[in-house]
Amino acid sequence: MSLSSTSPWASGKTCRSGPFPKRSFEIGAIVVGFLYWWPLAAAYVAWKIAGYPALGELRGLANRSSAWGSAWNSAGTTGRSRFAAAYEAANGVGSTGNRAFDEYRRAELDRLDAQRRALAEESRAFSEYVEGLKRAKDREEFDAYMAQKRAADTTRSV
């Protein structure tokens, strides 16, 4: 029976930054960096979270993002991300290409918007009604207090 192991955790290489002593030195350096000059430490943490990209990879990312931005501004749709396309489709910004569905969706959204406005108006009216009830109850309690006070004043003066 062999007690040696070939698993990565047994060899001390549990992550890309190396075994425990190197990692603790790295964490300590980040803490000291935040204490002395936080922008550099924040940039290092961002670089670490990004997976240690090389400088060339960062340039490529910057070029892709600037190309997307210029395509978005000039052509309108060629540089859109999938997230932007999904957002526009979900919020009715764009067209699906099916006119019947687009008309149905527009009608349903208008109906829901009208229903939302009606509910907001009912909510406002109910809030005003409740405020009126509170005001009436407060007025009633105040009038009862004043009547009680006047009755106490008339009995004292007699």
C-alpha positions as CSV (number, residue, x, y, z in Angstrom):
1,M,0.0,0.0,0.0
2,S,1.4,3.3,-1.1
3,L,0.8,6.5,0.9
4,S,1.9,8.8,-1.8
5,S,-0.7,10.7,-3.8
6,T,-0.8,12.2,-7.2
7,S,-3.7,14.5,-6.7
8,P,-3.1,18.2,-7.3
9,W,-4.0,19.2,-3.7
10,A,-1.3,16.9,-2.3
11,S,1.4,18.4,-4.5
12,G,0.8,22.0,-3.2
13,K,-0.5,23.3,-6.5
14,T,-4.1,24.0,-5.6
15,C,-4.4,27.1,-7.7
16,R,-2.6,29.1,-10.3
17,S,-0.9,31.3,-7.8
18,G,1.0,28.4,-6.3
19,P,1.3,26.8,-2.9
20,F,0.3,28.3,0.4
21,P,3.4,30.4,1.2
22,K,3.3,32.2,-2.1
23,R,-0.4,32.8,-1.8
24,S,-0.1,34.3,1.7
25,F,2.7,36.6,0.5
26,E,0.4,37.7,-2.3
27,I,-2.4,38.4,0.0
28,G,-0.1,40.3,2.4
29,A,1.2,42.4,-0.6
30,I,-2.4,43.3,-1.6
31,V,-3.2,44.4,1.9
32,V,0.0,46.5,2.1
33,G,-0.8,47.9,-1.3
34,F,-4.3,49.0,-0.2
35,L,-2.7,50.6,2.8
36,Y,-0.1,52.6,0.9
37,W,-1.5,53.2,-2.6
38,W,-4.9,51.7,-3.2
39,P,-5.3,52.3,-7.0
40,L,-2.4,49.9,-7.8
41,A,-3.8,47.3,-5.4
42,A,-7.2,47.6,-6.9
43,A,-5.8,47.2,-10.4
44,Y,-3.9,44.1,-9.3
45,V,-7.0,42.6,-7.7
46,A,-8.9,43.3,-11.0
47,W,-6.1,41.7,-13.0
48,K,-6.1,38.7,-10.6
49,I,-9.9,38.3,-10.9
50,A,-9.6,38.5,-14.7
51,G,-7.4,35.4,-14.6
52,Y,-3.9,37.1,-15.1
53,P,-4.4,38.1,-18.7
54,A,-1.2,39.0,-20.6
55,L,-0.7,42.5,-21.9
56,G,-1.5,41.4,-25.5
57,E,-4.8,39.9,-24.3
58,L,-5.8,43.1,-22.6
59,R,-5.0,45.1,-25.8
60,G,-7.1,42.6,-27.8
61,L,-10.0,43.0,-25.4
62,A,-9.7,46.8,-25.7
63,N,-9.7,46.6,-29.5
64,R,-12.7,44.3,-29.5
65,S,-14.7,46.6,-27.2
66,S,-13.7,49.7,-29.2
67,A,-14.7,47.9,-32.4
68,W,-18.1,47.0,-30.9
69,G,-18.6,50.6,-29.8
70,S,-17.8,52.0,-33.2
71,A,-20.0,49.4,-34.9
72,W,-22.8,50.3,-32.5
73,N,-22.5,54.0,-33.3
74,S,-22.2,53.6,-37.0
75,A,-24.2,50.6,-38.2
76,G,-26.5,50.2,-35.2
77,T,-26.8,46.4,-35.0
78,T,-23.7,44.7,-36.2
79,G,-21.7,45.3,-33.0
80,R,-24.6,44.5,-30.6
81,S,-23.9,42.0,-27.8
82,R,-26.3,39.2,-27.3
83,F,-27.3,40.8,-24.0
84,A,-28.2,44.0,-25.7
85,A,-30.2,42.1,-28.3
86,A,-32.0,40.1,-25.6
87,Y,-32.8,43.3,-23.6
88,E,-34.2,45.0,-26.7
89,A,-36.3,42.0,-27.5
90,A,-37.7,41.7,-24.0
91,N,-38.5,45.4,-23.6
92,G,-40.1,45.8,-27.0
93,V,-37.4,48.1,-28.4
94,G,-36.9,46.1,-31.6
95,S,-39.1,44.1,-33.9
96,T,-39.2,40.3,-34.0
97,G,-39.9,40.3,-37.7
98,N,-43.4,38.8,-37.2
99,R,-45.8,41.7,-37.7
100,A,-48.8,40.0,-36.2
101,F,-46.9,39.1,-33.0
102,D,-45.5,42.6,-32.8
103,E,-49.0,44.1,-33.0
104,Y,-50.3,41.6,-30.4
105,R,-47.4,42.4,-28.1
106,R,-47.9,46.2,-28.5
107,A,-51.6,45.8,-27.8
108,E,-50.9,43.7,-24.7
109,L,-48.3,46.0,-23.4
110,D,-50.7,49.0,-23.9
111,R,-53.4,47.1,-22.1
112,L,-51.1,46.2,-19.2
113,D,-49.9,49.8,-19.0
114,A,-53.5,51.1,-18.8
115,Q,-54.2,48.5,-16.1
116,R,-51.1,49.6,-14.2
117,R,-52.3,53.3,-14.4
118,A,-55.8,52.3,-13.2
119,L,-54.3,50.4,-10.3
120,A,-52.1,53.3,-9.4
121,E,-55.1,55.7,-9.5
122,E,-57.1,53.3,-7.2
123,S,-54.2,53.1,-4.8
124,R,-53.9,56.8,-4.7
125,A,-57.7,57.2,-4.1
126,F,-57.6,54.6,-1.3
127,S,-54.6,56.3,0.3
128,E,-56.6,59.6,0.3
129,Y,-59.6,57.8,1.8
130,V,-57.5,56.3,4.6
131,E,-56.0,59.7,5.3
132,G,-59.5,61.2,5.5
133,L,-60.5,58.5,7.9
134,K,-57.4,59.1,10.1
135,R,-58.1,62.9,10.0
136,A,-61.7,62.3,11.0
137,K,-60.7,60.0,13.8
138,D,-58.1,62.5,15.0
139,R,-60.7,65.3,14.8
140,E,-63.2,63.3,16.8
141,E,-60.6,62.5,19.5
142,F,-59.5,66.1,19.6
143,D,-63.1,67.3,19.9
144,A,-63.8,64.8,22.7
145,Y,-60.6,66.0,24.5
146,M,-61.6,69.6,24.2
147,A,-65.2,68.9,25.4
148,Q,-63.7,67.0,28.4
149,K,-61.3,69.9,29.1
150,R,-64.2,72.5,28.9
151,A,-66.3,70.4,31.2
152,A,-63.4,70.2,33.7
153,D,-62.8,74.0,33.5
154,T,-66.5,74.7,34.1
155,T,-66.6,72.5,37.2
156,R,-63.5,74.1,38.6
157,S,-64.7,77.6,38.1
158,V,-68.0,76.9,39.9
